[in-house]
């Protein structure tokens, strides 16, 4: 048994470790009953891990935390021997990773830690202050929980830095996955469909059925003219609709009678569908996946940056002069090469190429959106300086294929990450000096 004073043990620990950041409870040995009785706090080392130690009190504290979590979730408790072994293994791995974080100089700023604590509170439906109170009422220290989270974030950063660099996803892997049933299911569009049914009975005569269809057509027209779907179908006279929200569904899970109509709808549009049950109004409330058309703009610009030599007024005046010269017949590209302070585009005659919405700063976006094709804008100011721009063309580009490939790449990366993480954890454990007492 190795014994240390509380002062010695605390001094040996330059960083925390998960649940092990609490003050040592230890073993109290009381000698005598007088007020001046001597109190010695002792603990036992259960493992040495490189330059760190794991104490019995830390192990017991972590085990108790695991028990509490499993009981709260209604999970069956493993045998004591298994629980102790697996908890100690977890502590050993945490120690190795925190030592790596310390060597790499990983630091979690207080601001990032505060933001993470706030998100953790929100996940529990609480404000940060309510979360702090709830922790303290349950007998936990908010300060300790905060430092535990700091350790967790440091470990995550070490893991990502060491694991992500070993993950490579080829285009062929993406193609192969897309060709599987799993890939097809993953990338299939999802739709949120709401339907309203005006039923028709088999015994109804043709006049009544025709009246119902005219009524449905009238409701459809009111929706197409701007009346909200829910309001339009809530009427009860002379006929009443039934139905409701079908929720989010893959195309293959949508009722077959609607499967042809739904993919052709844009969000907010309605289609009329006839079935053996009657007349349906099918409303596409939302959609994820499918065709992703993006309105792109082909644009070029000239940027004039104010400097100590060229003040604000002079920079604006030069931008105005250049616009006038372009209108007088001088080539936009030649003037951009000569005057533009945008190093990235000046050599290309100011060409920025095809840009997507949101790619530029707000002032640039606004000027670009308001300009007609072939128009050179009036000078405008952004955080970078004074601009004039020319819209050369516009187009709608379908990014659905790229969105699908990115989705598949993310799925494969997630699978590979866990495999690579497990391999990396085994490696660092094998390379570490570990002495279990």
N, C-alpha and C positions, 0 to 999 in steps of 0.2 A: 504494500500500500504506500502510495506517495502522498504526503501531507504538505499543504502549503497554507500560509496565512491568507486571509482575504486580500490583504495588500499585495502579497506576492502574486496571487492568481490574477488579480485585476491588472497588474502591471505587465503580465505576460501576454495580454490580449489587445493588440492594436486595432482590432475591428470586431464587429459583432457577428453572430451567426444565428439567423432564424429565431427560433424560440429561445436560444441560449443567451439572449441579451439581458435577461432578468437578473437581479441581484441574487447571489448564491444563497440558498436557504441552508444547505449543509447540515451537519450534525452538530447539535449543541451539547457540549459537555459542561455541566455546571458543577463547580466544586465549592461546597459550603453553602450555608443559607444566609449569610450576612449580606447586608446591602452592598458591600464592596466585593461581592463574589466575583471571581475571575470567569470570563466567558471566552471560550476559544471556538472559532468557527473552522470546521474541518470539512474536506471534501475528498473524493477519491477520483483519480484519473482512470478512465476506462479505456482510453485509446490515445496514442500519440500519432499525429498525422503531419508528416513533414515538420514544419516549425510551429505547429499548433498542438493543443491538447483538447480532448473532450472529457468533460467531467461527469460524474455520476448524476449530479443534480441537473445538468443540462439534459442528459438522456431521459431522466425521469420526467422532467418538465415537458419534453417533446412527446414522450409516450402518453402523458396525461392529455396533451392537446389532441393527439390522434384519437384517443378514446372519446373525448368530448365530441369531436367532429363526427365520428362514426355513430355514436349514440344519437346525435341530433338528426342524422340522416337515416336512421333506422337500419344501418348496415350491420350485418353479423360480425361480431368481434372474432379475430383469429386467435389461435392459441397463444399463450403468453410468450412462449419461446420464439415463435414466429414474429410476433409484434416487436419484441425487443431487438431481434436480429435485423429486421428490415428497417426499424427506426434508427438503429446505430449506423447501418449502411448509408441511410439518407444523410445523417449528420456528418459522416466521413466525406461523402461527396460534396456536401455544402462547404465543408472546411477547405477541401482542395480548391474548389472554384473561387471561394472568397480570397484565398491566398493568391490565386492567379489574378484576380481582380486587383488586389493590392499591388502585385508586381507590375501589372499593366498600367497602373495609375488610373484605374476606373474610378470616377467620382460621380455620385448622383447629386446634382445641385438641389438645394432646398426647394426651389421653385418647382422643379420637376416632381419632387417628392410630394409637395403640397397638392399639385394637380392630380397625381396618382391617388392620393388619399381621398380627394374629393370625388374622383370617379368611383372608387371603391365604396364610398358612402352612398353615392347615387345608385349603384347597383343593388344596394340594400334598401332603396327607397327612402333614404335619409339625407338630411343636410350634413355638412361636416361636423357642426356642433352637436347635432343629434347623435351622430355616429360616435363622437367622443364620449358623450354621456352614456350611451348604450354600452360601450366597452367598459367604462368604469363601473357601471351598475352590475355588470357581469363578473366583476372582480379582476378585469384585465387592465393593464396600464396602457393609456393612449400613447405615451412616449415610447414604450417598448414596442407597441404595434407599429409605430411609425418607423422605428429603426429596423424592425423585422422586414418591413416593406422595402426599405433602402437596400438591405441585403439581397432580397429577392430580385430587385431591379438590377443590381450589380451582377448577380448570377446570370440573369437573362442576357445582359449585354455581353458577358464573357462567352456564353453559349452561342449567341448569334454570330459573334465575331469569328469564332473558331469553326462553327458548323457550316454557315452559309457559303463560305468560300470553297467548300468541298462539293457543293451541289451544282451540277450542270444539267440543263435540260435542253435536249436537241430538238430541232424541228421535226426530225423523224419520230421521236418519242411522242410528240404532240399529235402527229398524223396517225400513228398507230393507235393511240388512245381514242382519238375521234372516231376511228373505225369500229370500235367496240360498242356493245350494247350499253355499257356503263358510261362511255363517253357521249353517246347519243342522248342518254337520259340526263346527264349532267348539263349539257348545252341546250337542251330543248327549252324554248321560250315558256314563260309562265304568264298566265293571264288572271286578272281578277274580274270575274263576270257577274253581273247582276241581271236577272231575268224576271220579266213580268208576264204572266200567262192569263189570257182571257180564254177560258175553256169553252169548248163547244161539245154538246152531247150528241150521241148518235141518233137520238130521236128528234133532234131539232130540225125544223124545215129549212129549206134553202133561203127563204126570206130572212129568217132570224140570223142564220150564219152570215149572210151578206151584210146585214145591219151591224153585226159584231165586227166584221172585217173593216167596214167603213169607219167605225168608231176607233179601231186600232190605228188605221191610217191617219185619222185626225189627231190622235195623241202623238203619233210619230212626227207629224208635221209641227206640232207645238214644241216638241223637243228639239227638232232641227232648227226652229226659229229662236231658240235660246232658253226655253223653260227647263229648269233642272229635271233630270229624269225622275227622281223620287217624288217630286211635286206633281209631275205630269201623270204618273201612274197611280197616284193616291186617290183619284176620283172614284166615286162609288155609284154614280148615276150617269147614264142609264145602266151601265154594266160596271162590274168591279173586277180588278185584277187580283191574282194571287201570285205567289213566287217569292223571290228574295235573292240575297247575296249567296253566290256559289262559292265564294272565297277564292284563294289563290290555287290555281291548278295548272299542271303541265298540259300541253295540247292533247296528249294521249288520254288524260283523265277528264277532259271536257265531254259532256254528253254528245253522242255522235250527231244528234240533230243540229247542234250548234257548231260542230268542229269545222265545217266549211266556211261559216260566216265570220267567226271570231278572228282568225288570222288576217282577214281583209280589212278589219276595222282599225281605225286610229283611236287613241285614247279619247274618250268623251263621245264617241260615235255610237249610233244605235242601228240595229238591223231588225227587220221583221222576218220571222221564221214560222212556217206552217208545219204543224205536226198532227198526229192523230188525236192529240189532246186539245188542240185549239191553235190560237194565234199567240206567238211569243214576241215580245220586244226584248232583244238581247243588247245589253249596254256594257261596253268595255270601260270599266272604271280605271284600270291601270294595267300595265304590262311591263315585264322585264325580259330582255333578250329579244330575239327576232331581228328585224331589220333596224339598223342604227344609222339613219341618215344624218349627216352633219353638214351644215351650211358652211362651206369654206370660202375664203376670200384671198385672191391673188393680189398682193399689195407691195408697193415699194415706197420708200420714204427718204427724206433728208432730215438729219438732226443737227441743230445748231445749239451747242452747249455754251451758256454764259460762263465766262472765266474772268480772272482779274484783268486781263487785257481787253476782253470783249464783254462789257457789262450787259445787264439784262435788257436795257432799251436797245443797245446796239445789236444784240443777238436777235431780238424780235424784228428789228429793221432789216437785217440781212435775210431773214426768212421771208419777209414780205417782198424784198427785192428779187429773191430767187423765184418766187411764184410768178412774179411779173415777167421775168425773163423766160420762164417756161411757156407762159401764155403768148410770149412774143415769138416763139418758135425754137428756142434753144432746147437741146435734148435733156430730158430729166436725168437720164443715166450719167451723162457727161458732168452735169452740175453736182450730182451726188458724189461722183468720184473726186471731184475737186473740193467740195465744201463740207460734205457730211462728216460729223464727228462720231458716227456709229461705225466703229472699226470693223465690226462683223459683216456689215452689208455695204460699206462705201465702195470697196474694191469691185463689188458686183453691181455697181450702178444703183445702189439702194435697194436691191431686190431682197424681199423677205420671204418670197415664195407663198405657197398656199398655207394659210393660217386658220386655226380652229377657233371657235368662240371661247373667250376666256383666256386666250393665250397671251394677250397683250394687256398693258395697263389700262385702267378704265377710260382715261381721256382718249387714248389711241383707239380703243374699241368703239367709243361713241362717234368719233370722227369717221372711222372706217364704215360704220353701219349707215351713216347718213349720206355718204358720198355715192353718187352714181358711177357706173362703170365708165372709165376714161376720164373721170373728174379729178382735178387736183384741188385739194382742200385749202381753205384759208389757214394761215399759220395758227397753231394751237400749242398750249403749254402742257407739259407733263412733268413728272418729277425728274426726268432726264434732261429737259431743255425744250427748245422750240422745234416743232415738226411741221413739215408739209408732207402730205402723202398722196399717192395716186392709186385708185382701185383699178386694177387691170382686168379683173374678171371675177365671177362667182360660180360656184358649182355645189351640187349636193353629192357628197361622197358617202358610200355605204361602208361603215366600219364594223358591221355585224360579224364578219369572218375574223377580224382581228380581235374583237371583243371575246368571241368564242375561244380563240387560241390563248388569249391571256387568261381566261377563266380556267382552261385546262392546264396551262402552265402553273397557275397558282395551286391547283389541286394536286398535281404531281409533286410540286415543290414541298407542299405540306406533308405528303407521304414520305418523301425522301428525307425531309428534315428530321422526323422522328427516328428513322433508321440511322441516319448519320449521327444524331445526338446520342443514341444508345451506344453506338460504336465509339464515339469520342469519350463518353463517360467511362466506358470500360478501359479505354486506353489510359486516361489520366489516373484512374485508380490503380492500374497495374504499375504505372511509373512512379507512383507516390510511395514514400516510406510510411508504412502503417504498422503500428505495434498495438494490438488489442490486448489489454490486460486481463 
